[in-house]
Amino acid sequence: MRVAVITRYFPTSHEPWAGHSSYQTLRVLAKHCELKVFYPESEYPPMLTPRSRAGRRIDFQHQVADVDVEYISYPALPAISRPFNGWSAARSILSKVRAYRPDIILNYIVYPDGDAALRVARALKVPFVVTAIGSDLNLIAPFCEGLTRRVLREADCTVTVSGDLLRTARGLGAPIDRSRAVLNGCDTTIFHPGDRQQARAELGIAQDAEAIVYVGRLDMAKGLGELVSAIASLRRPRLKAWIVGDGPARQELLQTISAHNVADQVALVPSCGTRQVAGWMAASDLITLPSYREGCPNVVIEALASGRPVVATDVGGIPELMDDRSGRLVPARNAEALAKALEEVLLASWDAAAISAHHSRSWADVASDMEEILHSVRSGAPMQVSSS
């Protein structure tokens, strides 16, 4: 089976951490079939490049380990071309995908990538599987709702990363008999219960510290303001928090930390590799993700596989991943509830092995599920349908 993957949810030279879940799934899937990623990158006129894209030009020759990828530009204009970006991307990548001669097309991100992938699939008369990752359905811009609905309605199969997102997809038109949830996984050879004492020694963390760790994008919609406020309210002298990641809200976050007078308790750590993330998790007493919205967040899966309790918001697919045996769920945008849950988890005793044993889904498991779906769609055979 030859699979063409059309998506921007994939690592680039500028953002090597981007598209982590799709990359990990595809690198395993590539061991079982021929597979190539086609990455459509919007290209703006020099004088009209959006501020958000300043300095973001990717290396079109960039390659990643274990997965063949080709980065292809397509013409775009700020704001004006958004309703047409799927069409424009399809025109630019069609000849490249046709030359690859795929048996099936797989996509991540419903719009504009999925719109482009659907157009290419129909032009080549091959089946098409779309994968929704979360924000592409939870934050639909008005101009692309109709196109999003069309992709979900016409795809030969819609895959989502959580049951919650599956219900959203079906509400937007994905047929029940052609849609399924496939939960994310993690690298279980890296994320497993580790030696906390050794990890703390390596990271320079005091052995008696109450260590809270956040790993992810620096974005205030991740609940980082509420996290800082919660830490300030607890007044626990041994409490320390490490916020690991990069993103656009770095300066705002530093200002928030300063305003709450917790600069001695909250530290920012630059984005780091997978093994380093595993080290931070091993060193922690708990992992937190107080986000306003999520699909199926890898950081929660990795934390649980590492045997660490999690304090997270009850949004998206997070409640499908954990319960009171592995942490606490709190309402989004509620610093008081977050503080209470953080303290409760810090004071409780947790069995790392028991937490990890219930959360050991690997990327091989995810790739196996995806391979089954691709074979089923290609052959026209009925597939197992999620009941969510």
C-alpha positions as CSV (number, residue, x, y, z in Angstrom):
1,M,0.0,0.0,0.0
2,R,1.3,3.4,-1.0
3,V,0.1,6.3,1.2
4,A,0.4,10.0,0.4
5,V,0.0,12.1,3.5
6,I,-1.0,15.8,3.0
7,T,-0.5,17.9,6.1
8,R,1.2,20.8,7.8
9,Y,0.9,19.0,11.1
10,F,4.5,17.8,10.9
11,P,8.0,19.0,12.0
12,T,9.8,21.7,10.0
13,S,13.2,23.3,10.2
14,H,11.6,26.2,12.0
15,E,9.4,24.2,14.4
16,P,11.0,20.7,14.8
17,W,8.6,19.9,17.7
18,A,5.5,20.6,15.5
19,G,3.1,17.8,14.6
20,H,4.6,15.4,17.2
21,S,1.7,12.9,17.3
22,S,1.4,12.7,13.5
23,Y,5.2,12.3,13.0
24,Q,5.4,9.6,15.7
25,T,2.5,7.7,14.1
26,L,3.8,8.0,10.6
27,R,7.4,7.0,11.4
28,V,6.0,3.6,12.7
29,L,3.4,3.3,9.8
30,A,6.3,3.9,7.3
31,K,7.8,0.6,8.4
32,H,4.7,-1.3,7.2
33,C,3.9,0.5,3.9
34,E,5.3,3.0,1.4
35,L,4.6,6.5,2.7
36,K,5.5,10.1,1.8
37,V,4.4,13.4,3.4
38,F,3.5,16.3,1.2
39,Y,3.7,19.5,3.3
40,P,1.8,22.5,1.7
41,E,3.3,25.8,2.9
42,S,1.6,29.1,2.2
43,E,3.8,31.6,0.5
44,Y,3.0,35.3,0.8
45,P,4.3,38.2,-1.3
46,P,7.3,39.7,0.4
47,M,5.6,43.0,1.3
48,L,2.5,41.3,2.6
49,T,3.9,38.6,4.9
50,P,1.8,38.5,8.1
51,R,3.6,39.6,11.3
52,S,3.0,36.1,12.7
53,R,5.0,34.6,9.9
54,A,8.0,37.0,10.2
55,G,11.2,34.9,10.4
56,R,9.3,31.7,9.9
57,R,10.5,30.7,6.5
58,I,11.0,27.0,6.4
59,D,13.8,25.1,4.8
60,F,12.2,23.3,1.8
61,Q,15.1,20.8,1.8
62,H,14.6,19.8,5.4
63,Q,14.3,16.1,6.1
64,V,13.3,14.2,9.3
65,A,14.3,10.7,10.4
66,D,12.3,7.7,9.1
67,V,9.7,9.6,7.1
68,D,10.1,10.9,3.5
69,V,8.7,14.5,3.3
70,E,8.5,17.1,0.6
71,Y,7.7,20.7,1.4
72,I,5.8,22.5,-1.3
73,S,4.8,26.2,-1.4
74,Y,1.5,27.5,-2.6
75,P,0.5,31.2,-3.2
76,A,-1.6,32.9,-0.5
77,L,-2.6,36.4,0.7
78,P,-3.1,37.5,4.3
79,A,-6.8,37.0,5.3
80,I,-8.1,37.4,1.8
81,S,-7.1,34.0,0.5
82,R,-8.1,32.0,3.6
83,P,-11.3,30.6,2.1
84,F,-9.3,29.5,-1.0
85,N,-6.1,28.2,0.6
86,G,-7.3,24.6,0.2
87,W,-7.9,25.0,-3.5
88,S,-4.6,26.8,-3.9
89,A,-2.6,24.2,-2.0
90,A,-4.3,21.4,-4.0
91,R,-3.3,23.0,-7.3
92,S,0.3,23.3,-6.2
93,I,0.8,19.8,-4.8
94,L,-1.4,17.8,-7.3
95,S,1.3,17.0,-9.8
96,K,3.7,16.0,-7.1
97,V,1.2,13.6,-5.5
98,R,0.1,12.3,-8.9
99,A,3.7,11.4,-9.7
100,Y,3.9,9.5,-6.4
101,R,0.9,7.3,-7.5
102,P,-0.7,6.7,-4.1
103,D,-3.3,4.1,-3.3
104,I,-4.8,6.2,-0.6
105,I,-4.5,9.7,0.8
106,L,-4.2,10.4,4.5
107,N,-4.5,13.9,6.0
108,Y,-4.1,15.7,9.4
109,I,-5.8,19.0,10.0
110,V,-9.3,19.4,8.4
111,Y,-8.9,22.9,6.9
112,P,-7.2,24.0,4.8
113,D,-5.0,20.8,4.5
114,G,-8.0,18.4,4.5
115,D,-9.7,20.5,1.8
116,A,-6.6,20.3,-0.3
117,A,-6.3,16.6,0.3
118,L,-9.9,15.9,-0.6
119,R,-9.5,17.8,-3.9
120,V,-6.3,15.9,-4.7
121,A,-7.9,12.5,-3.8
122,R,-10.9,13.2,-6.0
123,A,-8.7,14.3,-8.9
124,L,-6.7,11.1,-8.6
125,K,-9.7,8.9,-7.9
126,V,-8.3,7.4,-4.7
127,P,-9.9,7.1,-1.2
128,F,-9.3,9.8,1.4
129,V,-8.9,9.6,5.2
130,V,-9.0,12.9,7.2
131,T,-7.7,13.2,10.8
132,A,-9.0,15.9,13.1
133,I,-6.5,16.9,15.8
134,G,-8.6,19.2,18.0
135,S,-8.3,22.9,17.2
136,D,-9.3,22.3,13.6
137,L,-12.8,21.4,14.8
138,N,-12.9,23.3,18.2
139,L,-11.9,26.6,16.7
140,I,-13.5,26.8,13.3
141,A,-13.4,30.3,11.6
142,P,-16.7,31.3,10.1
143,F,-15.2,31.5,6.6
144,C,-14.2,27.9,6.6
145,E,-17.1,26.2,8.4
146,G,-18.8,25.1,5.1
147,L,-15.5,23.8,3.7
148,T,-14.8,21.9,7.0
149,R,-18.3,20.3,6.9
150,R,-17.7,19.3,3.3
151,V,-14.4,17.6,4.1
152,L,-16.0,15.6,7.0
153,R,-19.1,14.7,4.9
154,E,-17.2,13.6,1.8
155,A,-14.2,11.9,3.4
156,D,-14.1,8.1,3.1
157,C,-13.3,8.0,6.8
158,T,-12.9,10.6,9.5
159,V,-10.5,9.9,12.3
160,T,-10.3,11.9,15.5
161,V,-7.9,11.8,18.4
162,S,-10.6,11.5,21.1
163,G,-14.2,10.5,21.6
164,D,-15.1,14.0,22.5
165,L,-13.8,15.3,19.2
166,L,-15.5,12.4,17.4
167,R,-18.9,13.6,18.6
168,T,-18.0,17.1,17.4
169,A,-17.0,15.7,14.0
170,R,-20.2,13.8,13.7
171,G,-22.2,16.9,14.7
172,L,-20.5,18.7,11.8
173,G,-21.4,16.0,9.3
174,A,-19.0,13.1,9.5
175,P,-21.2,9.9,8.9
176,I,-21.3,7.6,11.9
177,D,-20.4,4.6,9.8
178,R,-17.3,6.4,8.4
179,S,-15.8,7.9,11.5
180,R,-13.7,6.6,14.4
181,A,-11.6,7.8,17.3
182,V,-8.0,6.7,17.6
183,L,-6.4,7.9,20.8
184,N,-2.8,9.1,20.8
185,G,0.0,7.2,22.4
186,C,3.6,7.9,23.4
187,D,7.1,6.3,23.2
188,T,6.8,3.9,26.1
189,T,10.5,3.1,25.8
190,I,11.2,6.7,27.0
191,F,8.1,7.5,29.1
192,H,7.9,5.1,32.0
193,P,8.3,5.5,35.8
194,G,11.8,6.9,36.4
195,D,14.0,7.5,39.4
196,R,12.8,10.8,40.9
197,Q,15.9,11.3,43.0
198,Q,18.3,10.7,40.1
199,A,16.3,13.0,37.8
200,R,16.3,15.8,40.3
201,A,20.0,15.5,40.9
202,E,20.6,15.8,37.1
203,L,18.3,18.8,36.8
204,G,19.5,20.6,39.9
205,I,16.2,20.3,41.7
206,A,16.1,20.1,45.5
207,Q,15.2,16.6,46.7
208,D,12.6,18.1,49.1
209,A,11.0,20.4,46.6
210,E,7.3,20.1,45.7
211,A,7.9,20.1,41.9
212,I,5.1,21.0,39.5
213,V,6.0,20.7,35.8
214,Y,4.1,22.0,32.7
215,V,5.3,21.0,29.3
216,G,3.9,22.6,26.2
217,R,3.5,25.7,24.1
218,L,3.7,29.1,25.9
219,D,0.2,30.3,25.1
220,M,-2.1,31.9,27.7
221,A,-4.9,29.7,26.4
222,K,-3.0,26.9,28.0
223,G,-4.1,28.3,31.3
224,L,-0.6,29.5,32.3
225,G,-2.0,32.7,33.9
226,E,-4.3,30.6,36.1
227,L,-1.3,28.3,36.9
228,V,0.8,31.2,38.1
229,S,-2.1,32.6,40.1
230,A,-2.7,29.2,41.7
231,I,0.9,28.8,42.7
232,A,1.0,32.3,44.2
233,S,-2.1,31.6,46.3
234,L,-0.8,28.3,47.8
235,R,2.0,29.9,49.8
236,R,3.9,26.7,50.1
237,P,7.6,27.5,50.6
238,R,8.9,24.3,49.0
239,L,6.6,24.6,46.0
240,K,8.4,25.2,42.7
241,A,7.1,25.1,39.1
242,W,8.9,24.6,35.9
243,I,7.2,25.7,32.7
244,V,8.9,23.9,29.8
245,G,8.4,25.1,26.3
246,D,8.5,28.0,23.8
247,G,5.8,30.2,22.3
248,P,4.3,33.6,21.6
249,A,3.3,34.3,25.2
250,R,6.7,34.2,26.8
251,Q,6.9,37.9,27.6
252,E,3.3,38.1,28.8
253,L,4.0,35.1,31.0
254,L,7.1,36.7,32.5
255,Q,5.1,39.8,33.3
256,T,2.4,37.6,34.9
257,I,5.0,35.9,37.1
258,S,6.5,39.2,38.1
259,A,3.0,40.7,38.9
260,H,2.3,37.8,41.3
261,N,5.8,38.0,42.9
262,V,6.6,34.3,42.3
263,A,9.8,34.7,40.2
264,D,11.5,32.6,42.9
265,Q,9.0,29.8,42.5
266,V,8.2,29.7,38.7
267,A,11.0,29.1,36.2
268,L,10.8,29.0,32.4
269,V,12.7,26.3,30.6
270,P,13.2,26.3,26.8
271,S,11.7,23.6,24.6
272,C,13.8,20.4,24.8
273,G,13.9,17.0,23.3
274,T,11.8,14.0,24.1
275,R,14.3,12.4,26.5
276,Q,14.8,15.7,28.3
277,V,11.0,16.0,28.7
278,A,11.0,12.5,30.2
279,G,13.6,13.6,32.7
280,W,11.5,16.6,33.8
281,M,8.5,14.3,34.2
282,A,10.6,11.8,36.3
283,A,11.7,14.7,38.5
284,S,8.2,16.0,39.1
285,D,5.7,15.4,41.8
286,L,2.9,16.1,39.3
287,I,2.3,17.4,35.7
288,T,-0.3,20.0,35.0
289,L,-2.2,21.1,31.9
290,P,-4.7,23.8,32.8
291,S,-5.6,24.4,29.1
292,Y,-8.8,26.0,27.9
293,R,-9.2,23.5,25.1
294,E,-7.5,20.3,23.9
295,G,-7.9,17.4,21.6
296,C,-5.9,14.4,23.0
297,P,-2.9,16.0,24.6
298,N,0.3,14.0,24.4
299,V,1.7,15.6,27.5
300,V,-1.0,14.0,29.6
301,I,-0.4,10.6,28.0
302,E,3.4,10.9,28.5
303,A,2.9,12.0,32.1
304,L,0.7,9.1,33.0
305,A,3.0,6.6,31.2
306,S,5.7,8.1,33.4
307,G,3.7,7.2,36.4
308,R,3.1,10.8,37.5
309,P,-0.3,12.2,38.6
310,V,-1.8,14.9,36.5
311,V,-3.8,18.0,37.3
312,A,-5.6,19.1,34.2
313,T,-8.8,20.8,33.0
314,D,-11.8,18.7,32.1
315,V,-11.8,19.8,28.4
316,G,-11.7,17.9,25.1
317,G,-10.4,14.4,25.3
318,I,-8.6,14.8,28.7
319,P,-11.4,13.1,30.8
320,E,-11.0,10.1,28.5
321,L,-7.4,9.7,29.6
322,M,-7.6,10.0,33.4
323,D,-9.7,9.9,36.5
324,D,-9.2,10.3,40.3
325,R,-6.8,7.3,40.4
326,S,-4.3,9.2,38.2
327,G,-4.9,12.9,39.2
328,R,-7.5,15.5,39.3
329,L,-9.7,17.3,36.8
330,V,-10.7,20.9,37.3
331,P,-12.8,23.5,35.4
332,A,-11.0,25.6,32.9
333,R,-10.2,29.3,33.7
334,N,-10.6,28.7,37.4
335,A,-7.4,29.4,39.4
336,E,-9.0,28.7,42.7
337,A,-10.0,25.2,41.7
338,L,-6.6,24.6,40.1
339,A,-4.8,25.6,43.3
340,K,-7.0,23.3,45.4
341,A,-6.4,20.3,43.1
342,L,-2.6,21.0,42.9
343,E,-2.4,21.0,46.7
344,E,-4.6,17.9,47.0
345,V,-2.4,16.0,44.6
346,L,0.8,17.1,46.3
347,L,-0.4,15.9,49.7
348,A,-1.6,12.5,48.4
349,S,0.4,9.3,47.9
350,W,0.5,8.0,44.4
351,D,1.5,4.6,43.0
352,A,3.6,5.3,39.9
353,A,3.6,1.7,38.7
354,A,-0.2,1.5,38.9
355,I,-0.7,4.8,37.0
356,S,1.7,3.8,34.3
357,A,0.2,0.3,33.9
358,H,-3.1,1.8,32.9
359,H,-1.6,4.3,30.4
360,S,0.9,2.4,28.3
361,R,-0.5,2.9,24.8
362,S,2.4,3.2,22.3
363,W,2.8,4.8,18.9
364,A,3.0,1.3,17.5
365,D,-0.6,0.8,18.8
366,V,-1.7,4.0,17.2
367,A,0.0,3.2,13.9
368,S,-1.6,-0.3,14.0
369,D,-5.1,1.2,14.4
370,M,-4.4,3.7,11.5
371,E,-3.1,1.0,9.3
372,E,-6.2,-1.1,9.9
373,I,-8.3,1.9,8.9
374,L,-6.3,2.6,5.8
375,H,-6.6,-1.0,4.6
376,S,-10.3,-1.1,5.4
377,V,-11.0,2.1,3.5
378,R,-8.9,1.0,0.5
379,S,-10.6,-2.3,0.3
380,G,-14.1,-1.0,0.9
381,A,-14.6,-3.4,3.8
382,P,-16.7,-2.3,6.8
383,M,-14.6,-0.9,9.7
384,Q,-15.1,-1.0,13.4
385,V,-17.1,2.0,14.4
386,S,-16.5,3.9,17.6
387,S,-19.6,4.2,19.8
388,S,-18.7,7.6,21.2
